[in-house]
Each structure stands twice: as C-alpha cells, then as structure tokens.
C-alpha cells in the first residue's frame, strides 16, 4: 500500500515539474518574440509600444526566474522522497 502512495506522489511531482518546464519554454518563446519585435520596430513604433514591450520582457524574465526557483525546489524535494 505505501509503495503505491509513494510512487503516485513521485509521479505527481514529476508531472508538475513537466508543467513548469512547459511554461518556462512558453515564456522564453514569448521573450524571443517580443525582443524580435522590438529590434524590428523600435524606430517606427509610437512611444508607448516599445516601453510596454520592454516592460513585458522584464515581467516574463521575472516569471522565468520564479518558475525556475519553484522547479529547482521541486527537484530537490523529489530527491528526498
């Protein structure tokens, strides 16, 4: 009985780590898209757009750092199971 419960918890933790990796990948792709837009349009865009673009990049970078910390904590906790 305890054997099944332990492996269910390990599988759940692995699945959560997979979701974290997925969202980190989405955020990285979004940053790449926003950065490419900025490089191509910073001279022709109206004033608020480049500022919002850079602000979005910063927010996504913070999101990545937070997800990375959560993921590393979950990996460390997985070692202790």
Helices and strands as residue ranges (DSSP letters): H 2-41, H 47-79
